[in-house]
Amino acid sequence: MSKVCDICGKSAQTGNHRSHALNATKRKFYPNLQKMRAEIDGKVKTVRVCTSCLKGNKVKKVV
C-alpha cells in the first residue's frame, strides 16, 4: 500500500542520512498517516489521512 494521504496527496520526500563523518546515504521521510473512517461523498470509507489534514478539519470523521 502506498504511503500517500488520500486527501491532500502528501507523499514521501527524499533526503540523506548524515553520519558524523558527513557520509551521505539516501533515506525517505514519510508523512504521518493515520487510518480512519471518514465520510466522503455521503459514503463511509476507510482512508489514510495525514495528521495535518486531520488537524485542519479537511476530513469529516465517522464515530
N, C-alpha and C positions, 0 to 999 in steps of 0.2 A: 504494500500500500504506500502510495506516495505521501511525502511529508509536506503537504500543501494545505493551506487554510481554504475551506470551501467558500468562505465569504469574500475575503479580500485578495486571495491568491498569493499570500505571502509564502515563500518557499525558502529552501536552504541557500545560504550565502557561503562563498569560499573564502579561505584565508590561510594563514600559516601558523603552525606550531613553532614557537621560538624557544630554543634551548638557551642555556647560559652562555654557550659559545656562539650564539646567534645563528645556529643552523636552522634552515627553514624547510619544513616538510608540510605538505598540504593537509588541510583539515576542513571540516564543514561546520558552520553554525546553523543549527536547526531552530525553527520557531517553536515557541511553547504552545503546542497543540493539545486541546482537550476534546475528548469525545463526549458529545452531549446530544440530547433530544431537543430539536427545535422545530418550530412551526414555520414552514416555507411554502408559500403559495397555498395556504389553507390546509396543508397536509403535514403530519408529524413525521419527521425523518431524523435519523441519527447522522450527525455531521461532525467533521473535525474542524474545530474553530480555534483560532489563535486567541490568546488571552487579551490582546489589545482590542479585538472585536467584541469580546465579552464585556470588557470594561467600558467600551464606548457604546454599549447597548445597540449594536448593529444586528443583534440576533434576538428573537423572541423565544425565551425558554418555555418548555412544557414541563409542568410539575406533575 
